[in-house]
Structures are given as C-alpha cells and as structure tokens.
Amino acid sequence: MTTALRDFIKNPTPAELELVARYGAQPEDSRRERAFLAFAETGLPHRRMEAWKWTDFKAALKALETPAAASAKDPLPHEGALVFRFTPNGFEAPVNMPEGIRMVEQPGMQAFPGAENVPLGALAAALSGGGKRPATLIFEITSGNLPRLHFVFSGSGQASFARIVFLIRSGASLNLSESYLGGAGLTSTVLEFDLEQDTAINRAIFQRGGADEALAVTGIAHLGANAEMTQTTLSFGAKVARMETRVVHQATGAKLNLNAAYLSGRGFHTDITTNVRHGAPSCVTRQLTKGAVLDGGTGVFQGKFFVPRKTGQHTDADMQHQALLLEDGAQVFAKPELEIYADDVECAHGNTCGALDDAQMFYLRQRGIPENQARAMLTEAFIAEALGKADDSVREVLLAEAQNWLSS
C-alpha cells in the first residue's frame, strides 16, 4: 500500500514521502485508507489548487523537521477549565470528568465524510492516533452548565495530528477554547461539531507559530434547529498557517457568528478560510474578519456563503472582511463569495483593504502621542471588534495578546 500511495502522489516531495511512511506505520483500516487517499489525490495543497492558490503548503513544507524554536507560552487561562494537552507524542486529559461530559478515546479510525473537500483535515484524520494518542477523541455533551474545555496543542516534534469530535445533545451548551502554540514542523488538527436542536457553543481559537512551521486547523460543524455557534479566532500565523471552518445550517433557526482577527509580521503567513452552506430556511450568519499586516507579512481571507434554491429561502447572512496594510510590502489576498440561488434572502458582503487613517493619526500625534503608539492604538481599536463575541473568560486575554503584538 505504501508503494501504491507513493506512486499515486505525482512527483512527491520529501515531506509527502514522509507522510506516506507515517501512514504505512498505522494499523490497516479501510476508513483510514479512504481518508488518506483523499489527501493523496492532491498531496500537500499547492497554488495550482484554486482554494489554496495563496497558501502553498507544498512549497513551504519541503520536509518534516523539528523547528528550532520551542512552543509559545499559552496565554489563555487554565484556571477553572478542563485542560486537555496534545503533543507530537502524547495526550493528557483530566482524571475526573463532571456530569454532563462523556469522553471516549477511540483507538480505531472513524469514518470521515467529505474528506475530499479538506485535504489537510483528511490527513489529520488518517494520521491521528498511535502511541498514547487516540485515533479519534469523542466528547458527548449533555449539560448546559459545564466548565470551559481548553485544548492545548504544543510540544517539540516533526509533526502532530489530532482528530476531535463533539456531539452536543439537545438543550446542552459548550464553552470551548483552543491554543495552537507551535513546536512541530507540521501541525494538522480536525475538529468536528454536531449541534442538535436548541444547543449552543462558544469557541475561541488562539494560534501562534514559528517562522519555520506549517499549521492547519480544520473545523467542520453541522447546526440543528435553533442551534447557535459563535467562533472567535486570533491568528498570528506561521511560515504557512490556515484556519479553515466549514459550517452547514441543517435545520430552521440555526445561527452562526463567525469572527476572526489576523496579525502577520515579516515572514509570517495566515489564512482565514470559511465555507457556510445555508441548507435550511430562516438561518442567520454573521461573519466579521479583520486583519493587520506588516512589511513581509501575508494575510489571506477566503469566505463563501452558499444558498440553495429551495432550502435556503429566508436566509439572513452578512460577510465583512477589512484589512490594514500597516507598511509597504505587506500583502493581503481576499476572495469573498456569495453563491445564491434562492430568491427570498437578505445577503451582503464587503471587502476593504487600506492604510491607517491619516486624519486619525494626525489627531493623536497633535496630542503628544508618539507615532508608534498612535499606530498601535488605532490598529487595536480596529481589530477589537472582531474579538468582541469571545467568551468573557478569554476575550480580554485575546485583546491583550493583540496589544502586545502591536506594541512590539
């Protein structure tokens, strides 16, 4: 099988050959094979793929190597939270779980539908597990009064993969936070969310990686009737980093708040990609993405709303992307899309890229504020709106991390 897969990837790179070898070391499983074949059909995503034309993993990841820099320190609070840790070689979980949470560590691969749409998500599903790490970590949530679940992805190594599934039962809710702190040459995780009727989730994502690392975080959510999902992402990027979220409104009344902020410095690349399908009538989506990029940094935004002719009637959706190019040499690529076939909808999108307002800068400088501080203040005010819907337990920390980056 290893030889066949190696031959299937056209002109494989050393990194792809190493991924094939890792697959060959996994137990044989037809479901694992299907997931890996979905990845192998294209190999590492590259610029000749329309959805990846600005985020070229194949060019960035020549081989799987342990980065020189250690993982970043986790800024998100652990106090009062249930903390789960993933490293390239292990997994740690709290000893005791409160009522309302059931955790199952599946040693075997579970079916991964839609793998062809998310090649790095399929890779994570195919290569997760082994050693002390579960192939699939499943949480069943049955309560609305639970502590925050906090996941930490860090540690030194060549590569790290994880797959986590959340089943949120009717009437339950979940407060979830994730910290992706770097340390591995390639990190790829996939998180799946199944929200039943009258459920809610508030998800916060913090990402910081090194300039010689590649990272992909893939989220896939299905929303039931009157389910509500709020997601807030703060990404500082890596050599190449992609934060991808795909959501399907499956039943009437589902609501989605999908917000993100990205801050990219020299040598750092961050990609915010989303795809929302309004597969049921009378569903609501609000999306706000804001970014700030310095000379030598790259920001990418790709967002798509798909509204079918029959099931998408009475959709209410709005997508906004706004970016600041703080210096000459900064790059931002944006592709907002609305694909609408229903005729009774309210859908809108906006996309702007520009510099800081000269009049506002003049106002602050006239009051004795140094230029660097004035730039940081204006950029912070610009970014803060995208972080405003995060849970109280993490919002101020996300804002503080953005402030620290801007001040430095």
Buried (B, 14 or more C-beta within 10 A) or exposed (E): EEEEBBEBBEEBBEBBBBBBEBBBEBEEBEBBBBBBBBBBBBBBBBEEBEBBBBBBBBEBBEEBBBBEEEBBEBBBBEEEBBBBBBBBEEBEBBEEEEEBBEBEBBEEBBEBEEBBBBBBBBBBBBBBBBEEBBBBBBBBBBBBEBBBBBBBBBBBBBBBBBBBBBBBBBEBBBBBBBBBBBBBBBBBBBBBBBBBBBBBBBBBBBBBBBBBBBBBBBBBBBBBBBBBBBBBBBBBBBBBBBBBBBBBBBBBBBBBBBBBBBBBBBBBBBBBBBBBBBBBBBBBBBBBBBBBBBEBBBBBBBBBBBBBEEBBBBBBBBBBBBBBBBBEEBBBBBBBEBEBEBEEBEBEBEBEBEEBEEEEBEEBEEEEBEEEBBBBBBBBEBBBBBBEBBBEBBBEBBBEBBBEBBEE
